[in-house]
Amino acid sequence: VQLQASGGGLVQAGGSLRLSCAASGRTYTLYGTGWFRQASGKEREFVAAISWNDVNTLFGDSVKGRFTISRDNAKNTVYLQMNSLKPEDTAVYYCAATAGSWGNRITKVGGMDYWGKGTLVTVSS
């Protein structure tokens, strides 16, 4: 499985961005897809995840109410809509996926099986 993240860029505080994560390869093996982010000098943290059937979603506390996650299985793509962006949202955002079952493990870096290269999001104040 290969994951390709895109959509990062520079935005002013209060603005919006939509990230995309396109999956290729044995995508039928994937159960959950999510996003993590890593700010300079900090550990990678969980942002959001969605199950393959669109039934389950999870969000990190810092983005609840501002970010939404969705998927288009016909395109093998997961989207992260980021609204009301804050300077503290500045980070490299990584797309990740798991072939395992749904659960809190998906919020852990070690719970994901596949990773894409990151896309940089910069929020200016």
Salt bridges, closest charged atoms under 4 A:
GLU45 OE2 - ARG37 NE 2.57
ASP61 OD1 - LYS64 NZ 3.14
ASP89 OD1 - ARG37 NH1 2.85
ASP89 OD2 - ARG66 NH1 2.73
